[in-house]
Amino acid sequence: MNLTGLVLAAGASVRLGEAKQLLPYRGRTLLDATLDLARSCGFDQLLVTLGGAAAAVRDRVDLTGCQVVENEAFSSGCGSSVSTAARAVDPRADALVLLLGDQPGVRTEDVRRVATAATPLAVCRYADGLGHPFRFGRTVIPELYDLHGDKAVWKLLHSGRHPVTEVPADGPVPIDVDTRADYERLLAGEA
């Protein structure tokens, strides 16, 4: 199976007030930790979107093995990053697996299980709800070209247009760093 991974890291970090991609985490940056996770998944192609703080991210984050996709419209929400990056997906890809650049607590084994789901869409089912990573099969990837807004992938997931597999994942949804409190929880070792 030919798989493309996509790490969303183009946000402007408006709620946090500084570039969350560059926050210190385990001796490196938050984005470095997420990219290390993505590289460990064995994707055939690894895309990362940059937008807000792109120059600083390029200077400070190890982007080895990543194909950078610049999203000029990053301020309009993560849907624009998904739609921009979807156009860069290798046409041989059987699926696209979506990861958040500010969610380093996702486990490699959960990514791999989502990636191999048999339905066009898949998502992790954690103890406290649904969460990333998401899987979009080859037939769904063209629908990503027109996404916009912050909850676009969730709307597609819940649209009823495609069968969805909810892949069981242990523990709570991993922390997605949007606020200072989220970052402090992550540093304190919460899930």
C-alpha positions as CSV (number, residue, x, y, z in Angstrom):
1,M,0.0,0.0,0.0
2,N,1.3,3.4,-1.0
3,L,0.7,5.9,1.8
4,T,1.1,9.7,2.0
5,G,1.3,11.4,5.4
6,L,0.4,15.0,5.9
7,V,1.4,17.0,9.0
8,L,-0.5,20.3,9.3
9,A,1.8,23.0,10.6
10,A,0.7,26.2,8.9
11,G,-1.3,27.8,11.6
12,A,-0.7,31.3,12.9
13,S,-1.2,30.2,16.6
14,V,-3.6,33.0,17.2
15,R,-5.0,31.6,20.5
16,L,-1.5,30.8,21.9
17,G,0.1,34.1,20.9
18,E,3.4,32.6,19.6
19,A,4.4,30.1,17.0
20,K,3.4,26.8,18.6
21,Q,5.4,24.8,16.1
22,L,8.5,26.2,17.7
23,L,7.6,25.7,21.4
24,P,10.3,23.8,23.3
25,Y,9.4,20.2,23.7
26,R,11.7,17.4,24.9
27,G,14.8,19.3,23.9
28,R,13.6,20.3,20.5
29,T,10.4,21.8,19.1
30,L,6.8,20.7,19.2
31,L,6.8,20.3,15.4
32,D,10.1,18.3,15.5
33,A,8.4,15.8,17.9
34,T,5.4,15.4,15.6
35,L,7.6,15.0,12.5
36,D,9.7,12.4,14.2
37,L,6.4,10.5,14.9
38,A,5.4,10.9,11.2
39,R,8.8,9.7,10.0
40,S,8.5,6.6,12.2
41,C,5.2,5.6,10.4
42,G,7.0,4.6,7.1
43,F,5.0,6.8,4.8
44,D,6.0,6.7,1.1
45,Q,5.5,10.4,0.9
46,L,5.5,12.9,3.8
47,L,4.0,16.3,3.3
48,V,4.1,19.2,5.8
49,T,2.2,22.4,5.4
50,L,3.8,25.7,6.5
51,G,2.3,29.2,6.6
52,G,2.4,31.3,9.7
53,A,6.1,31.4,10.9
54,A,7.2,29.5,7.8
55,A,10.7,31.1,7.7
56,A,11.3,30.5,11.4
57,V,10.1,26.9,11.1
58,R,12.4,26.3,8.1
59,D,15.3,27.7,10.2
60,R,14.7,25.8,13.4
61,V,12.9,22.5,12.6
62,D,14.4,19.4,11.0
63,L,12.4,19.0,7.8
64,T,14.5,16.0,6.5
65,G,12.4,13.6,4.5
66,C,9.5,16.1,4.2
67,Q,8.0,17.8,1.2
68,V,7.1,21.3,2.3
69,V,3.8,22.7,1.0
70,E,3.4,26.5,1.5
71,N,-0.1,27.6,2.3
72,E,-0.5,31.3,1.6
73,A,-4.1,31.2,2.9
74,F,-3.2,29.7,6.3
75,S,-5.2,32.3,8.2
76,S,-8.5,31.0,6.7
77,G,-8.3,27.8,8.7
78,C,-6.7,24.3,8.4
79,G,-9.1,23.3,5.6
80,S,-7.0,25.5,3.3
81,S,-3.9,23.6,4.3
82,V,-5.5,20.3,3.6
83,S,-6.8,21.4,0.2
84,T,-3.4,22.9,-0.7
85,A,-1.5,19.8,0.3
86,A,-4.0,17.4,-1.2
87,R,-2.9,18.7,-4.6
88,A,0.7,17.6,-3.9
89,V,-0.3,14.0,-3.0
90,D,1.5,11.4,-5.1
91,P,-1.1,10.2,-7.6
92,R,0.0,6.6,-6.8
93,A,-1.1,7.0,-3.1
94,D,-3.7,4.7,-1.9
95,A,-4.5,6.9,1.1
96,L,-3.6,10.2,2.8
97,V,-3.1,10.1,6.6
98,L,-3.7,13.4,8.3
99,L,-1.7,14.4,11.5
100,L,-1.7,17.6,13.4
101,G,1.7,19.3,13.9
102,D,0.8,20.3,17.4
103,Q,-0.2,16.8,18.6
104,P,3.0,14.8,19.3
105,G,1.3,12.3,21.6
106,V,-0.3,10.3,18.8
107,R,1.1,6.7,18.8
108,T,2.7,5.2,15.7
109,E,0.7,2.0,16.1
110,D,-2.6,4.0,16.0
111,V,-1.4,5.8,12.8
112,R,-0.6,2.4,11.2
113,R,-4.0,1.0,12.1
114,V,-5.9,4.0,10.8
115,A,-3.8,3.9,7.6
116,T,-4.7,0.4,6.8
117,A,-8.5,0.7,7.3
118,A,-10.6,-0.7,4.5
119,T,-13.1,2.1,4.2
120,P,-12.6,5.4,2.3
121,L,-12.5,7.3,5.6
122,A,-11.1,6.3,9.0
123,V,-10.5,8.0,12.3
124,C,-9.3,7.0,15.8
125,R,-11.8,6.2,18.5
126,Y,-10.2,7.1,21.8
127,A,-11.7,6.5,25.2
128,D,-13.2,10.0,25.3
129,G,-14.1,10.5,21.6
130,L,-12.9,10.7,18.0
131,G,-9.6,12.2,17.1
132,H,-6.7,12.4,14.7
133,P,-5.1,10.8,12.8
134,F,-7.6,10.6,9.9
135,R,-7.4,8.5,6.8
136,F,-8.7,9.5,3.4
137,G,-8.7,6.8,0.7
138,R,-7.7,7.5,-2.9
139,T,-11.4,8.0,-3.9
140,V,-11.9,10.7,-1.3
141,I,-8.6,12.7,-1.9
142,P,-10.1,14.8,-4.8
143,E,-12.9,16.0,-2.3
144,L,-10.1,17.5,-0.2
145,Y,-9.3,20.0,-2.9
146,D,-12.3,22.2,-2.0
147,L,-12.1,22.2,1.8
148,H,-12.2,25.4,3.7
149,G,-12.5,26.5,7.3
150,D,-11.4,25.0,10.5
151,K,-13.7,22.0,10.8
152,A,-13.8,21.0,7.2
153,V,-12.3,17.4,7.7
154,W,-14.8,16.8,10.5
155,K,-17.7,17.9,8.2
156,L,-16.5,15.5,5.5
157,L,-16.2,12.7,8.1
158,H,-19.7,13.2,9.4
159,S,-21.3,13.9,6.0
160,G,-22.5,10.4,5.5
161,R,-21.2,10.4,1.9
162,H,-18.5,7.7,2.7
163,P,-18.2,4.7,5.0
164,V,-16.1,5.4,8.0
165,T,-14.1,3.1,10.2
166,E,-13.6,4.1,13.8
167,V,-10.3,2.5,14.8
168,P,-10.0,1.8,18.5
169,A,-7.1,3.6,20.2
170,D,-6.1,3.4,23.9
171,G,-6.5,6.3,26.2
172,P,-7.9,9.8,25.7
173,V,-7.5,11.9,22.6
174,P,-3.9,13.1,22.6
175,I,-3.5,16.8,23.6
176,D,-3.7,19.2,20.7
177,V,-1.8,22.3,21.7
178,D,-4.0,25.4,21.0
179,T,-3.7,27.3,24.2
180,R,-1.1,27.9,26.9
181,A,-3.0,25.6,29.2
182,D,-2.9,22.8,26.6
183,Y,0.9,23.3,26.3
184,E,1.3,23.2,30.1
185,R,-0.8,20.0,30.2
186,L,1.5,18.4,27.5
187,L,4.6,19.4,29.4
188,A,3.2,18.0,32.6
189,G,2.9,14.6,30.9
190,E,-0.8,14.3,30.4
191,A,-2.0,12.2,27.4
